[in-house]
Amino acid sequence: MVTALVIGAGVAGPVAAMALQRAGIRATLVDAAPGPADDIGAFLTLQVNGIAALRAVEADGAVDGCGFPTRSMRLRSGSGKLLGEISTGEALADGTVAITLRRADLYRALCDEALHRGIAVEHGRRLTDARTEPDGGVLAEFADGSTATADLLVGADGIRSRVRRIIDPGAVPARYVPLLNIGGYAPPQDTGAAPGDYEMVFGKRAFFGSLVAPDGAVWWFANPPRRDEPARGELAAMTTSQWRSWLLELFAPDRSPACSIIRSTPGELVGWTTYDLPSVRTWHRDRMIVIGDAAHATSPASGQGASMAIEDAVELARCLRDHPEPGVAFAVYEQLRRSRVEKVVAAGARLSNSKVAGPAGRMLRDALMPLLLSRTGGQAQPWLHEYHIDWDAPVDIGGTACSPGRGRASMP
Ligand SMILES: Cc1cc2nc3c(=O)[nH]c(=O)nc-3n(C[C@H](O)[C@H](O)[C@H](O)COP(=O)(O)OP(=O)(O)OC[C@H]3O[C@@H](n4cnc5c(N)ncnc54)[C@H](O)[C@@H]3O)c2cc1C
């Protein structure tokens, strides 16, 4: 049986392992973290296209009950003016809409589902290097001195991917996006928003987003602008009280619930920097490939990073199912995916820029946004959300279908 080492048990990794299993490839999932994380970077929204991709490998049930439905986003200016409302995407046929959930819960649910399906998951193993063996297989080396071999190596190891640099030592590093991220969970309070739906405020000095969970708690995030990349350790050195005072100062001029939400948030406040990866020139070499954030990280503003990672994982497995020669499968996969994911990254960068507009840009944005949104009727972009993968369909690029009947993946 063909074997694969999947590096990274975040979002792309567990889904890739499950999809590969369906394609007849035995995958082992390896992650550097000592165990499934309990608290990793706030929350995210899994869009309908991401849920549909999970459904293609019958794994959407894994996230049932992990979060809550999120149907729309209301956008306001700092003065409180309603700029418009956007849907998070057309509901799936059974009424399923996007869900918002804690990142740790998503990682854990996907990992548990992979384990449940008999996939080996090994935490505490950091990949340090990998090379192609004379027989064509891959030898992977880990920080603890151990090694592993497999027919294929899939790098689902995130934006700081080691696999990306193994494939192409000259790969461009992630690009700094001039926005910081911080968020938290505040006790129940009246924010004026309908439960489950985002309330986004393009404030005079910073961007603020919040939504009310079913238990009434307010989940929020803020994007303070920061032109230059902070020095290593600078944000980690900021205390909760420093963050709180700065955020209160940033949101003081706005007519929004931001200040009361921030003031009432208990616990530690921790901020982090934002990066994206607009175009990684080499996704694969020999029998190694990168997927998810390792290949094309988008700014969180797009709200699509996790969904793209899931789509990648499923599409890669379909390509390997339909093309027994990995080089061909990887090339077909890249043809299927590159333009879509780079379009998402570009859209995310534009959205991030709109959050850091100067006074003139703000005026223009606040005047034009209602017109643009009314033209689309508040509908999300179909090209983005209506991407539904049919697992059983042969992979089709530009009308050239490859029959799944050509056999399960096998190595020469
Ligand atoms: C603030 C913020 C908000 C976001 N909001 C959204 C949102 O609303 N919607 C959305 O879809 N996306 C959102 N995203 C993006 C989303 O979280 C990522 O796109 C997604 O997690 C990518 O999945 P991945 O599996 O490719 O990488 P990751 O989730 O980063 O997983 C990578 C895994 O690889 C492991 N790893 C790394 N290096 C090694 C190594 N050398 N050896 C072994 N293991 C290794 C890591 O421990 C990690 O578990 C947001 C991101 C941020 C930062």
The ligand as a Gaussian input file, in Angstrom:
#p B3LYP/6-31G(d) Opt

LIG

0 1
 C       -6.023000      35.744000      13.808000
 C       -6.394000      34.752000      12.767000
 C       -7.728000      34.656000      12.410000
 C       -8.101000      33.758000      11.416000
 N       -9.419000      33.687000      11.055000
 C       -9.783000      32.791000      10.123000
 C      -11.169000      32.646000       9.764000
 O      -12.068000      33.321000      10.264000
 N      -11.474000      31.697000       8.836000
 C      -10.507000      30.902000       8.265000
 O      -10.851000      30.055000       7.431000
 N       -9.231000      31.021000       8.575000
 C       -8.826000      31.943000       9.494000
 N       -7.514000      32.057000       9.819000
 C       -6.507000      31.240000       9.091000
 C       -6.461000      29.776000       9.497000
 O       -6.280000      29.629000      10.885000
 C       -5.332000      29.093000       8.756000
 O       -5.414000      29.402000       7.390000
 C       -5.405000      27.563000       8.923000
 O       -5.205000      27.215000      10.278000
 C       -4.343000      26.890000       8.051000
 O       -4.317000      25.522000       8.302000
 P       -2.998000      24.687000       8.052000
 O       -3.319000      23.307000       8.464000
 O       -2.501000      24.926000       6.678000
 O       -1.891000      25.313000       9.017000
 P       -1.924000      25.413000      10.608000
 O       -3.313000      25.448000      11.098000
 O       -1.023000      26.533000      10.958000
 O       -1.283000      24.038000      11.104000
 C        0.085000      23.755000      10.943000
 C        0.490000      22.654000      11.900000
 O        1.812000      22.249000      11.563000
 C        2.555000      22.031000      12.737000
 N        3.981000      22.202000      12.399000
 C        4.612000      23.341000      12.033000
 N        5.909000      23.091000      11.770000
 C        6.104000      21.764000      11.954000
 C        7.235000      20.902000      11.812000
 N        8.436000      21.365000      11.421000
 N        7.092000      19.585000      12.101000
 C        5.886000      19.087000      12.494000
 N        4.776000      19.865000      12.633000
 C        4.884000      21.192000      12.356000
 C        2.019000      23.057000      13.724000
 O        2.247000      22.644000      15.070000
 C        0.526000      23.090000      13.363000
 O       -0.215000      22.178000      14.133000
 C       -7.110000      32.958000      10.793000
 C       -5.765000      33.049000      11.155000
 C       -5.402000      33.949000      12.135000
 C       -3.932000      34.044000      12.512000

